[in-house]
Amino acid sequence: MLENKDSVQVSHEDIEWIKQKMQEMDISITRIQQCVIGDATYGQVGLVKQVDSHQRYIDKDKAYKAKVAGGMVVTGTIWTFVLKFWDKLF
């Protein structure tokens, strides 16, 4: 009788061990998913939303700093002209 080299025999204990490990992995993957996406039931904000929130804050902060820097340049320029013409007038 020829043996079929394509078949593999696995014991019942090995199958139970594999099932147990799969269940453990399922729990771990669920926890990772809740961490990344968040869990509304527990009010947990996920990493994706936190990164989005931080990005919006950074963009607003950059715009604010650009406005302040622009205002300082305009104020400095006007002040320079005032001082220059002040000396010519008086």
Backbone as JSON, one array per atom type, in Angstrom:
{
  "sequence": "MLENKDSVQVSHEDIEWIKQKMQEMDISITRIQQCVIGDATYGQVGLVKQVDSHQRYIDKDKAYKAKVAGGMVVTGTIWTFVLKFWDKLF",
  "N": [[0.83, -1.17, 0.0], [0.56, 2.19, -0.86], [1.85, 5.14, 0.67], [0.25, 8.19, 1.34], [1.76, 11.13, 0.77], [0.91, 13.66, 1.04], [-0.81, 14.03, 3.12], [-1.36, 14.91, 6.55], [-1.19, 13.97, 9.89], [-2.72, 15.0, 12.83], [-2.72, 15.2, 16.29], [-5.37, 15.02, 18.75], [-4.86, 16.52, 21.06], [-3.02, 18.38, 20.1], [-4.64, 19.8, 18.33], [-6.47, 20.94, 20.13], [-4.7, 22.57, 21.56], [-3.96, 24.33, 19.54], [-6.45, 25.54, 19.06], [-6.8, 26.84, 21.54], [-4.65, 28.65, 21.49], [-5.41, 30.19, 19.29], [-7.73, 31.39, 20.3], [-6.57, 32.94, 22.33], [-5.04, 34.65, 20.74], [-7.1, 35.93, 19.4], [-8.26, 37.44, 21.45], [-6.11, 39.13, 22.02], [-5.82, 40.48, 19.57], [-8.28, 41.76, 19.45], [-7.99, 43.55, 21.59], [-5.87, 45.12, 20.65], [-7.11, 46.23, 18.41], [-9.12, 47.75, 19.68], [-7.51, 49.58, 20.95], [-6.3, 50.94, 18.82], [-8.47, 51.84, 17.22], [-10.39, 52.61, 19.09], [-12.9, 52.58, 21.68], [-16.14, 53.12, 21.92], [-18.03, 52.39, 23.79], [-16.77, 52.34, 26.27], [-15.85, 54.88, 26.3], [-13.35, 55.33, 25.26], [-10.84, 56.86, 23.48], [-9.47, 56.28, 20.35], [-6.19, 55.64, 18.91], [-6.05, 56.58, 16.31], [-7.92, 58.68, 16.17], [-6.79, 60.35, 18.07], [-4.34, 61.04, 16.88], [-5.32, 62.4, 14.66], [-6.59, 64.54, 15.96], [-4.37, 65.76, 17.18], [-2.97, 66.51, 14.9], [-4.68, 68.43, 13.78], [-4.49, 70.36, 15.8], [-1.77, 71.04, 15.62], [-1.71, 72.12, 13.02], [-3.39, 74.38, 13.38], [-1.87, 75.74, 15.27], [0.46, 76.3, 13.81], [-0.62, 78.06, 11.89], [-1.42, 80.16, 13.57], [1.08, 80.98, 14.62], [2.28, 81.83, 12.25], [0.66, 84.01, 11.62], [1.22, 85.7, 13.8], [3.97, 86.12, 13.42], [3.89, 87.39, 10.92], [2.44, 89.69, 11.63], [4.31, 90.86, 13.33], [6.35, 91.47, 11.54], [5.05, 93.33, 9.87], [4.41, 95.33, 11.77], [7.0, 96.02, 12.61], [8.04, 97.02, 10.19], [6.34, 99.23, 9.68], [6.91, 100.74, 11.98], [9.61, 101.28, 11.53], [9.43, 102.95, 9.24], [7.98, 105.08, 10.38], [9.78, 106.05, 12.32], [11.86, 106.81, 10.62], [10.72, 108.81, 8.99], [9.94, 110.53, 11.0], [12.28, 111.67, 11.94], [12.9, 113.23, 9.69], [10.8, 115.01, 9.63], [10.96, 116.45, 12.0]],
  "CA": [[0.0, 0.0, 0.0], [1.34, 3.42, -0.98], [1.49, 6.18, 1.63], [-0.06, 9.5, 0.77], [2.7, 12.06, 1.39], [0.27, 14.96, 1.16], [-1.66, 14.11, 4.31], [-0.69, 15.08, 7.84], [-2.03, 13.58, 11.0], [-2.53, 15.86, 13.98], [-3.41, 14.61, 17.44], [-6.45, 15.8, 19.34], [-4.24, 17.47, 22.0], [-2.45, 19.47, 19.29], [-5.75, 20.6, 17.82], [-6.97, 21.72, 21.27], [-3.69, 23.59, 21.84], [-4.09, 25.32, 18.47], [-7.68, 26.29, 19.34], [-6.53, 27.7, 22.69], [-3.78, 29.74, 21.03], [-6.21, 31.03, 18.41], [-8.59, 32.18, 21.17], [-5.7, 33.94, 22.96], [-4.71, 35.63, 19.71], [-8.32, 36.7, 19.14], [-8.38, 38.42, 22.53], [-5.04, 40.12, 21.82], [-6.14, 41.28, 18.38], [-9.4, 42.63, 19.83], [-7.44, 44.62, 22.42], [-5.11, 46.0, 19.76], [-8.1, 46.96, 17.61], [-9.74, 48.76, 20.54], [-6.5, 50.62, 21.21], [-6.08, 51.72, 17.6], [-9.72, 52.45, 16.75], [-11.11, 53.16, 20.22], [-14.09, 51.85, 22.1], [-17.14, 54.11, 22.31], [-18.76, 51.89, 24.95], [-16.03, 52.75, 27.46], [-15.39, 56.26, 26.15], [-11.92, 55.29, 24.97], [-10.5, 57.45, 22.19], [-8.43, 55.48, 19.72], [-4.98, 56.32, 18.45], [-6.32, 57.24, 15.03], [-8.58, 59.96, 16.47], [-5.83, 61.19, 18.78], [-3.4, 61.57, 15.9], [-6.06, 63.4, 13.88], [-6.76, 65.7, 16.83], [-3.06, 66.42, 17.32], [-2.63, 67.12, 13.61], [-5.47, 69.66, 13.68], [-3.9, 71.31, 16.74], [-0.49, 71.49, 15.04], [-2.02, 73.0, 11.89], [-3.88, 75.65, 13.93], [-0.74, 76.4, 15.92], [1.32, 76.84, 12.74], [-1.29, 79.22, 11.32], [-1.35, 81.22, 14.57], [2.46, 81.48, 14.66], [2.52, 82.55, 11.0], [-0.03, 85.3, 11.75], [1.98, 86.51, 14.75], [5.22, 86.51, 12.75], [3.52, 88.38, 9.9], [2.1, 90.93, 12.33], [5.55, 91.46, 13.82], [7.05, 92.04, 10.39], [4.31, 94.54, 9.47], [4.61, 96.33, 12.82], [8.4, 96.47, 12.52], [8.19, 97.83, 8.98], [5.66, 100.51, 9.91], [7.68, 101.45, 13.0], [10.82, 101.77, 10.87], [9.06, 104.11, 8.43], [7.6, 106.17, 11.28], [11.01, 106.62, 12.87], [12.63, 107.43, 9.54], [10.06, 110.06, 8.61], [9.89, 111.38, 12.17], [13.52, 112.43, 11.94], [12.85, 114.19, 8.6], [9.8, 116.02, 9.93], [11.34, 117.28, 13.14]],
  "C": [[0.89, 1.24, 0.0], [0.87, 4.44, 0.06], [1.23, 7.48, 0.89], [0.81, 10.53, 1.49], [2.09, 13.46, 1.55], [-0.56, 15.1, 2.44], [-0.79, 14.21, 5.57], [-1.67, 14.69, 8.92], [-1.68, 14.45, 12.21], [-3.34, 15.27, 15.13], [-4.47, 15.57, 17.98], [-5.89, 16.86, 20.3], [-3.64, 18.65, 21.24], [-3.54, 20.39, 18.75], [-6.33, 21.47, 18.93], [-6.0, 22.85, 21.63], [-3.78, 24.71, 20.79], [-5.34, 26.17, 18.69], [-7.47, 27.27, 20.49], [-5.68, 28.9, 22.26], [-4.53, 30.69, 20.12], [-7.14, 31.93, 19.24], [-7.78, 33.28, 21.87], [-5.33, 35.04, 21.96], [-5.91, 36.51, 19.38], [-8.5, 37.79, 20.19], [-7.33, 39.52, 22.35], [-5.35, 41.04, 20.65], [-7.3, 42.23, 18.69], [-8.9, 43.8, 20.67], [-6.64, 45.62, 21.58], [-6.06, 46.85, 18.92], [-8.75, 48.06, 18.44], [-8.77, 49.89, 20.84], [-6.34, 51.52, 19.99], [-7.34, 52.49, 17.21], [-10.45, 53.15, 17.89], [-12.34, 52.33, 20.52], [-15.1, 52.85, 22.67], [-17.9, 53.67, 23.56], [-18.11, 52.37, 26.24], [-15.5, 54.18, 27.38], [-13.91, 56.36, 25.85], [-11.68, 55.84, 23.56], [-9.34, 56.64, 21.61], [-7.26, 56.32, 19.26], [-5.21, 57.09, 17.17], [-6.95, 58.61, 15.28], [-7.64, 60.89, 17.21], [-4.83, 61.81, 17.82], [-4.08, 62.64, 15.05], [-6.25, 64.68, 14.68], [-5.45, 66.47, 16.98], [-2.66, 67.12, 16.02], [-3.4, 68.42, 13.41], [-4.9, 70.74, 14.6], [-2.6, 71.89, 16.17], [-0.74, 72.44, 13.88], [-2.51, 74.37, 12.37], [-2.75, 76.44, 14.57], [0.21, 77.02, 14.89], [0.69, 78.09, 12.13], [-1.23, 80.4, 12.28], [0.06, 81.84, 14.6], [2.8, 82.26, 13.39], [1.87, 83.93, 11.06], [0.74, 86.22, 12.69], [3.27, 87.0, 14.11], [4.94, 87.57, 11.69], [3.18, 89.72, 10.52], [3.33, 91.64, 12.86], [6.34, 92.11, 12.69], [6.38, 93.34, 9.96], [4.52, 95.65, 10.49], [6.03, 96.88, 12.78], [8.63, 97.37, 11.32], [7.55, 99.2, 9.16], [6.44, 101.34, 10.93], [8.96, 102.04, 12.4], [10.51, 103.0, 10.03], [8.69, 105.32, 9.3], [8.85, 106.85, 11.85], [11.83, 107.37, 11.82], [12.03, 108.78, 9.16], [9.95, 111.03, 9.78], [11.13, 112.27, 12.25], [13.51, 113.5, 10.84], [11.87, 115.32, 8.9], [10.27, 116.95, 11.03], [12.82, 117.43, 13.23]]
}
